[in-house]
Amino acid sequence: MTERSGAVPGLRLVSRSGRWVLAATVLGSSIALLDSTVVNVALPTIGRELHAGLAGLQWTVNAYALSLAALILLGGSLGDRLGRRRIFVVGVAWFALASAACGFAPTIGTLIAARALQGVGGALLTPGSLAIIQATFAAADRPRAIGAWSGLGGIAAAVGPFLGGWIVGAVGWRWIFFLNLPLAAAVVLITMRHVPETTAPAPDGKFDVAGAVLGALALAGIAYALIEASAHGAARAAVGGVAGVLASVAFLAVERRRGRAASAWKRPGQPAGRRPVAPMLPLYIFASRQFSAVNLVTFLVYAALGGTFFLLVLQLQVVSGYSPMAAGLALLPSTAIMLALSGRMGGLAQRTGPRWLMTGGPLVAAVGLVLATRIGPHASYAADVLPAVGPFGLGIAMTVAPLTATVLASADVEHAGTASGVNNAVARAASLLAVAGLPFAVGLTGSGYGDPAVLSSGFREAMLICAGLLAAGAVAAAVSIDNNVLREVAGHPVPEPQCRTWCAVGSPPPEPGTPRHSARGSIGEPRGESTARATGQ
C-alpha cells in the first residue's frame, strides 16, 4: 500500500483493501480484549500452580491495567507523530513477546513483570486500531467501519471467558498467553501488506514523558499501598501510599504548568518559538462541569465493574465449585445482554436524553450485585447466578453508551479526541484501584481467598460495596448530567458516538468538522454561552 501522511482518507468498506484494513484492526484490538477477559477466569488456577497469594493475583490483573492506563494517551500521540501503522505493528509485536514471557513465567513475580510489559503493548495497539480506521476510511464509510470494529471486538470479549475457561481446563493456563502468538503474527503480516501509513499533519507539542512517568508512579504507589495493606499491614503500605500521593501532586503541578505554557503559545501575537510540551492530561478540560460530572460517574461505575469481575470468578470457582469453563460461561449472559442492547440504548439516549438512562442503569446493575450476595457454596446457576448477572448486564448496557455519548458531547470537536482519551484513562484507573482496594476493604488477605468461608464472607461485603458505588454513580448522574446534551439544537444534530459497545476500550471522536452544539460548560467554550444556545436564547 502507498504511504500517506495526513492525506484525505478514501478507502471504501466494500473494497478489498478496506476489508483487509478492517480485518487487521479488529483482530489486533481483539487480542487485547481477549487477554483482558480470559486472565480473570484463570486466576484461581494461576494462584494454585504458582503458589500466589491474593496480592499476587491482584498484581497479575493490575500490572497490565497500570501500564495500559498510564501510557494509552502517550501511545495515541506516538501513532499520530511517528505513523499509526508503525506504532500499531510495534504494539502488536510487543504484546506478543510479552505474552510469550507470561506463558513461560516460572514464578508469580515474573508473571507480574511480563503482564506490565503486556500493558505497554496494549497501550500502543489499542488507540492505534481506531486511529487507523479514522485516518484511512472514507467519511461516508467510517461510521460503519467503526461499528463493525466495535461489534466484532465485543464478540471477542464475549467469548473470552468461555474460551479462557476451556483452555485452562483442557491444556493449562499458560496457553491463554501462547494463543496470542499466532494471532499477533497474522495481524503484523496483514497490517504490513494491506494497511497504509498515516500521520497527523501537525503534532501538538512534544511528548509529555514526565507526565506519563509521574502518572504511572502515582497509580502504582496508591495501588501498591492498597494491596500491601491487606497482605503485609499498614507500615509497609505507608511507603507506597506516600510515594503515590507525592507523585500525584507532582503530576498535577507539571500538567498545570504545561497546560498554561501550551495555551500561551497558541495565543495570537505571541512570539514564535519552539512548541512547548503538550500536557498528557490537559487540566483545563475539567473546567467543564459536564465533563467533570460524567467522569465522576465513569469512575464510580467502572470501579464497581472492575471489582465485580475480579471477585466473581474467584467466588464461582473457589466457593461454588465451578470449573474454569463453567465460571466463564456463567458470565456469558451478562456480556450477551450488553452486546445486544448497547446500540439500542445509545439511540434511545439520543431521543430522550442520557440522564435517566445513566441514572436507571447503575441502579439496575446494583440490584444485580445485591442478588449476587446469594452466590455461595453449591450455588445453582438458574436460581442464584443468572438472577444476578442478568440485571447486572442490563444495567451496564443502559449506562455505557449514553455515558460515552455524553463524554463526546461535553467537548467541542477540536477537543473530542482528548475528552475520549481522558475518559478512557479514568475508566481504567477506576478499575485498577478497585481491584487493589476492594479486597483490603472487606478483609481478604494473603492466601485467604483459597478458604471458601473467608472468601464467601468477603465477597458478599464486596458486592454490597460495589452496589453502593453504582448507586452513588446513579445519584451523581441524576443531579449533574444535562439531559439536553445529546438533543438537536438550532437545527444542528449532535453526532452519535461511532462506538457504542465496549466503548471504554477507546471510543473515537465524531467526524471532524461535524456541526454540533456544545454541552453546558463544555470544553473550550466560555461558560454561559452554551446554556444560552441550548435554551434558544
C-alpha angles and dihedrals in degrees: 000000000000117000121244128189114202091334124156106270116240114163115129120221092228093055123097091241091050092052091051092051091049091048092053095048095043094047092045095051091041090061090061092043093050092049094051092054102038095051094063091056091051096050099098091049092047090050093052097045096044094037091237127166124219091274089059091053091047091053091046087064099033100046088065094041092048098055091040094052093044097048107030094094090047090049091056091050092050090055092050092051106034100030129289095232092048095051092042091055092046089050094050093047092046090049091051094050091048089049090055089051089051091051093051095041109135095192138029090249091057091047091052092051091049091049089055089054089049088057090056089056091047091052089056099044103036100065090034094062093059094038090057091053092047092049099040111040126076113259092248092055099038098088091050091047092051091044089055090047090051096045097045091045089051090054089053090052091047095054092042099089092045093045092046092049092049093048093048092050097042107039108359139271095279090071092065084073099037088055088070093064101072091037091053092047090054092049093051093049094047093045096049092048103039112018119086120223118247134174135185111270095228119017111215105234133313127306117287095223094156091052092051092048094046092046091052092047091049093052093041094050095049093043090048091051093051095046096043092046089066095039104041109006138260099296095064092041093052093071093055092043094053091046090050093050093047091048089049092053091047091047093053092046093050094046092048093051093047092046090055092047092050092048092049092049091056096051116110114257095027115135114260117252145130115325112258122235109280111231116249088218110030101207093199090078089070089064083084107089090203093053092047091049096050091048090052089054089047092052094050096044096045092045087058091046094051095047093046098051092045095053101032095067090048091050094049094050104034100036107022095039097235119158117239091258093048090049090051092049090049090067095048098090091055092052093043091054091051092050094046099046108029094086093047091049090052090054091046090052089054090056103038104024128257102259101086095040089051088049099043096040097062090044092054090047089049090056088055091053092049087054089048089068086076091066105106142128113346091359115191112234095215096043103034114016105036095050087057104042093042097062090037092057092044092052094049091048089054091051112039103060096045089045093052092046090051091051090056094043092052090066134063114244093261091056099038095099091050092047092051092048094049092049089050091053092047091054093050094045091050092053091046094052092046092054088048099044108031098072089049091051092054097040101254107151140170113329092348091111088072091061107084094207094051094043093046092054092047092045093056092051091046093052090052090050091050090048087053091052090052091048090051089051090052091052091048090051093047094053102035113029116097106228091205095058094103098036125108113263127191091350094300114117119221106234117242118239110268091221119054102157122070087351093163086075087075121303115208127233120252121266113300111255095018108147112244142150122245125240121249107290090003124179117282095010129104111255113260097026095089091045091056092048093048091054093045095246 
